[in-house]
Amino acid sequence: MDMSLSTLIGTAAGCIGLYSLVPQVMKCCRSGETAAISLRMFAVRILGLVLWTVYGFALGSLPVLVFSALGLVLSSVILVLKVRGTRSKSTDEPCHGKSQRPAVGTPVAASR
């Protein structure tokens, strides 16, 4: 199989791009910790990857198509974990951000 230089560069770029997402996906899947992840950034990233996937399909560029689609899958996993984590934290909090202090004028039992 004879690959052009541009195809080799595209394949290398796609591998590096995917490799940068793998540790984040693994950490999110293992720990479930997604508090530091920006929901807006991953939503915009997914939109961009959808457009790159369509662009790769339209051009017939296999590296652009394949690596954009794989990046879309990995980014979608992170976004789903982020949304699930956000929903579960909001329902797990008993006071929804309210303090546990008694209201002003409420008698407090004195400790001796």
N, C-alpha and C positions, 0 to 999 in steps of 0.2 A: 504494500500500500504506500503510495507516494503522497506525503503530506506537505503542503506548502508551509513556508515560514510563518505566514499570518495565522494559519490553522494551529501550528505548534504554539505560537505566542498566545492565541486565544485559549487554547487548552491549558497552558500553564497558568494564565491569569484566572481562569475558572477554578482550577484546583486550589490556588492560593486563596481566592475569595471564599470558597466553600470551607477550606481548612480554618479560616478565621471564625466561622460560625460554629464549628463542631464543639469546641470547648464550652461555649455559652449554652448550647443545647444540652450537652451532657450535665453541666452544673445545674441547670434548671430542672432537668428530669430527675436527677439524683436527690437534690436538696429541696426542690419545690420553692426555693427562694427567688422571687422575682421583683422584690421591692425596688431595687436599684435600676430596673429596666424601664425605659421610657415607652409607654404605650403608644404615644403619638409617633415616635420615631419608627417603631416597628410597623405601625399601620402604613406610614408613608413609604417605608422600605418595601413592603409587600406590594403596594400599588406600583412602585417603580419596577419591581421584579416581574409583575404581570405584564407591564408594557415591554420590558426587555425580552420576555418569553415570546410575546406576539411579534416583536421586531425580528427576533431570531428565526421564527417560523416564516415570516414574510420574506426575509432575505435568503432563507434556505441555509443559514449558517448553523451547522451542527454544534459547535462549541458555545455559541451564544444561546441557542435554544436549550441545550442540555443543562448547562451550568446555571442559567437563569431559572429554569424549572426546579432544579435541585435546591438552589438558594431559596426559592419560593417555598418549597416544602419545609426546609429547616427554619426559616423565618416565621412561617405559619405556626410551627410547633411552639416556638418561643412566645408568639402572640397569644396562642390559646392558653398556654400555661400562665401567662401574665393575667389574662382576663379571668381565668379560674381562680387564681390567687387573690386577685382584687375582690372578687365576689365573696369568696369564703372568709376573707378577713373582715369584710364589712358586716357579715352576718354573725361572726364569732364574737364581736365586741359587744359586751352587754350594755354599755352606756353610750355607744356611738360618739365617743369623744367628750362626753360630759364628765365632770370631775366627781369624785366620790365624797367630796366634802359636804357636810350638812348645810342646808340653807341658813341664811342669816336669821337669827332669832329662834332657831331650833335648839331646844335644850340638849346639852351634851352631858353624858354621865361622867362625873368626876372620878378619876382613879385615885386611890389612896395608897 
